[in-house]
Amino acid sequence: MILWNEQLNTLMGLHCGWRGLAKGIIQKAFGMTNALEFNQAFIGPHITKKHFEVKQDLIDFFEQQNIDLKPFLMSRKMLKPLI
């Protein structure tokens, strides 16, 4: 995620993997800065469903949060599930 304010010549970049998002990386970053300074955001690039393998820890995390990932999961023989 890239956040910026062109008028203030201010830019912040965050690597927002799922673990970082789960641990509140965005909230922590805004806690370190004045969030109102950033008036534009860009998210990407990102991996598409057919290219993203996940491990059981990601599935377990979302299940603990009562989020159903089943509609987004695809299984392949002998490979990790895809999300």
Contacts in CASP RR format, 6 or more apart in sequence:
PFRMAT RR
TARGET T0000
AUTHOR 0000-0000-0000
METHOD contacts of the structure
MODEL  1
MILWNEQLNTLMGLHCGWRGLAKGIIQKAFGMTNALEFNQAFIGPHITKK
HFEVKQDLIDFFEQQNIDLKPFLMSRKMLKPLI
1 13 0 8 1.000
1 14 0 8 1.000
1 16 0 8 1.000
1 26 0 8 1.000
1 41 0 8 1.000
1 42 0 8 1.000
1 43 0 8 1.000
1 44 0 8 1.000
2 11 0 8 1.000
2 12 0 8 1.000
2 13 0 8 1.000
2 14 0 8 1.000
2 41 0 8 1.000
2 42 0 8 1.000
2 43 0 8 1.000
3 11 0 8 1.000
3 12 0 8 1.000
3 13 0 8 1.000
3 14 0 8 1.000
3 38 0 8 1.000
3 40 0 8 1.000
3 41 0 8 1.000
4 10 0 8 1.000
4 11 0 8 1.000
4 12 0 8 1.000
4 38 0 8 1.000
4 40 0 8 1.000
4 41 0 8 1.000
5 37 0 8 1.000
5 38 0 8 1.000
5 39 0 8 1.000
5 40 0 8 1.000
6 40 0 8 1.000
8 37 0 8 1.000
10 37 0 8 1.000
10 38 0 8 1.000
12 29 0 8 1.000
12 33 0 8 1.000
12 38 0 8 1.000
14 25 0 8 1.000
14 26 0 8 1.000
14 29 0 8 1.000
15 25 0 8 1.000
16 25 0 8 1.000
16 26 0 8 1.000
16 43 0 8 1.000
17 25 0 8 1.000
18 58 0 8 1.000
18 61 0 8 1.000
22 61 0 8 1.000
49 72 0 8 1.000
49 74 0 8 1.000
49 82 0 8 1.000
49 83 0 8 1.000
50 82 0 8 1.000
51 82 0 8 1.000
52 82 0 8 1.000
52 83 0 8 1.000
53 79 0 8 1.000
53 80 0 8 1.000
53 81 0 8 1.000
53 82 0 8 1.000
54 80 0 8 1.000
54 81 0 8 1.000
54 82 0 8 1.000
54 83 0 8 1.000
55 80 0 8 1.000
58 83 0 8 1.000
59 69 0 8 1.000
59 73 0 8 1.000
59 81 0 8 1.000
62 68 0 8 1.000
62 69 0 8 1.000
63 69 0 8 1.000
69 83 0 8 1.000
72 83 0 8 1.000
73 81 0 8 1.000
73 82 0 8 1.000
73 83 0 8 1.000
74 81 0 8 1.000
74 82 0 8 1.000
75 81 0 8 1.000
75 82 0 8 1.000
76 82 0 8 1.000
END
